[in-house]
């Protein structure tokens, strides 16, 4: 599967931080891409192919207010995925 440069950047960032609870905003900050771009890439390039998943959660903001978020993480298939592998014909 050929990935765009931005998709590779997102995949490598998530893989390098595997096990860390990250939102699209966290990934956007770490990759210098916009949150909407991250959400589009995660959905179209990875989630639909079973390589990443979104897990609903609630976090507490500094003022104590709860906020619903979705953590993005690799699936087992995502951990085994090699973004640099040649496409199979």
C-alpha positions in Angstrom: 0.0 0.0 0.0 1.6 3.3 -1.1 1.3 6.0 1.5 1.6 9.7 1.0 4.3 11.5 2.9 1.8 12.9 5.4 0.3 9.4 6.0 3.8 8.0 6.6 4.5 10.8 9.0 1.3 10.1 11.0 1.9 6.3 11.0 5.5 6.6 12.2 4.5 9.1 14.9 1.7 6.8 16.2 4.1 3.8 16.0 6.9 5.6 17.8 4.4 6.5 20.6 2.7 3.1 20.7 1.1 2.6 24.1 0.6 6.4 24.8 -2.9 7.7 24.9 -3.0 10.2 22.0 -5.8 12.2 20.4 -5.8 13.7 16.9 -4.7 17.0 18.5 -1.7 15.3 20.1 -0.7 13.7 16.8 -1.2 17.1 15.0 1.1 18.8 17.5 3.7 16.1 17.1 3.6 16.1 13.3 3.0 19.8 12.5 -0.2 18.8 10.6 -3.7 20.1 11.2 -6.2 18.2 13.3 -8.6 17.8 10.4 -5.8 16.4 8.3 -4.9 13.9 11.0 -8.5 12.8 11.3 -8.8 12.4 7.5 -5.6 10.4 7.3 -6.4 8.2 10.3 -9.9 7.4 8.9 -9.1 6.9 5.2 -5.5 5.5 5.3 -5.6 3.4 8.5 -8.8 2.9 10.3 -10.8 1.6 7.3 -7.9 -0.8 6.6 -7.9 -2.1 10.2 -4.5 -0.6 11.1 -5.6 2.0 13.7 -8.5 2.3 16.0 -10.3 5.1 17.9 -11.2 4.4 21.5 -13.7 6.7 23.3 -12.5 8.0 26.7 -13.1 10.9 29.1 -10.3 13.1 30.3 -10.3 15.8 32.9 -9.3 19.3 31.9 -7.2 21.5 34.2 -10.3 23.2 35.6 -11.8 19.8 36.5 -14.2 19.7 33.6 -14.6 16.3 32.0 -14.1 16.1 28.2 -15.0 13.3 25.9 -12.1 12.3 23.5 -11.1 9.5 21.3 -7.6 8.0 21.6 -6.0 6.8 18.4 -3.9 3.7 18.6 -2.5 1.0 16.4 -4.2 -2.4 16.1 -2.2 -5.6 16.1 -2.3 -5.4 12.3 -1.0 -1.8 12.4 1.9 -2.9 14.6 2.8 -5.5 12.0 2.4 -3.1 9.0 5.5 -1.9 7.2 4.8 1.4 5.5 8.0 1.0 3.4 7.2 -2.4 2.0 6.7 -2.6 -1.8 3.2 -2.9 -3.0 2.2 -6.4 -4.0 1.1 -6.8 -7.6 
